[in-house]
Amino acid sequence: DAMVIQNPRYQVTQFGKPVTLSCSQTLNHNVMYWYQQKSSQAPKLLFHYYDKDFNNEADTPDNFQSRRPNTSFCFLDIRSPGLGDAAMYLCATSRDRVPYNEQFFGPGTRLTVL
Amino acid sequence: AQKVTQAQTEISVVEKEDVTLDCVYETRDTTYYLFWYKQPPSGELVFLIRRNSFDEQNEISGRYSWNFQKSTSSFNFTITASQVVDSAVYFCALSESDSGGSNYKLTFGKGTLLTVNP
């Protein structure tokens, strides 16, 4: 089945220690998104890639970076995780960057910062 | 700024009851799209429905139905004869363009936690 895969499902890191979360998709979609979701809150968009074009949200901290080496993979790098970065990180894809395309979500990576 | 309000933070019902989840939105766009997503305990958001601003027809899919009313800026979701498997967080979302008009993103409401008890 075509899908969005996130690894790992659970990630524990130490305060200040860089961490990378990965996302892959078999849908061949042009757009990939990264969301941060804290407990009992709505997902918050961090950034997205439209093909190789990177689009950062204005309020995304510099601590968060992303890479998309090819259509299938996208990475979220947190350079110096703080306690406030503990959250669920959701990857999503959509076929194209148009308002009517639904997004397909992965299962998320739950990040714990010690 | 565009906004989505889900006033109900949590709802608890007994199996087989009908339940309606409310969603009210604000937008300056004349063309926009509304979505409902379900997030079960496993964490993955699952797309349920999309509605565009020009189509106010209500929609029914099995036990699910949606009532879109532009006059009240509402897009409510009803589950008929609820089941334990319906227990999840449900998010209403609005697709909006950014200030440049070339990017689109989903603005989510805060979600409603639905618990269906046996």
Chai-1 contact restraints between the chains, C-beta under 6 A:
chainA,res_idxA,chainB,res_idxB,connection_type,confidence,min_distance_angstrom,max_distance_angstrom,comment,restraint_id
A,A42,B,F108,contact,1.0,0.0,6.0,A-B,restraint_1
A,A42,B,K110,contact,1.0,0.0,6.0,A-B,restraint_2
A,P43,B,F108,contact,1.0,0.0,6.0,A-B,restraint_3
A,L45,B,K105,contact,1.0,0.0,6.0,A-B,restraint_4
A,N55,B,N103,contact,1.0,0.0,6.0,A-B,restraint_5
A,P99,B,Y33,contact,1.0,0.0,6.0,A-B,restraint_6
A,P99,B,S95,contact,1.0,0.0,6.0,A-B,restraint_7
A,P99,B,Y104,contact,1.0,0.0,6.0,A-B,restraint_8
A,Y100,B,Y33,contact,1.0,0.0,6.0,A-B,restraint_9
A,E102,B,F47,contact,1.0,0.0,6.0,A-B,restraint_10
A,E102,B,R50,contact,1.0,0.0,6.0,A-B,restraint_11
A,F105,B,E44,contact,1.0,0.0,6.0,A-B,restraint_12
A,F105,B,L45,contact,1.0,0.0,6.0,A-B,restraint_13
A,P107,B,G43,contact,1.0,0.0,6.0,A-B,restraint_14
A,P107,B,E44,contact,1.0,0.0,6.0,A-B,restraint_15
A,G108,B,G43,contact,1.0,0.0,6.0,A-B,restraint_16
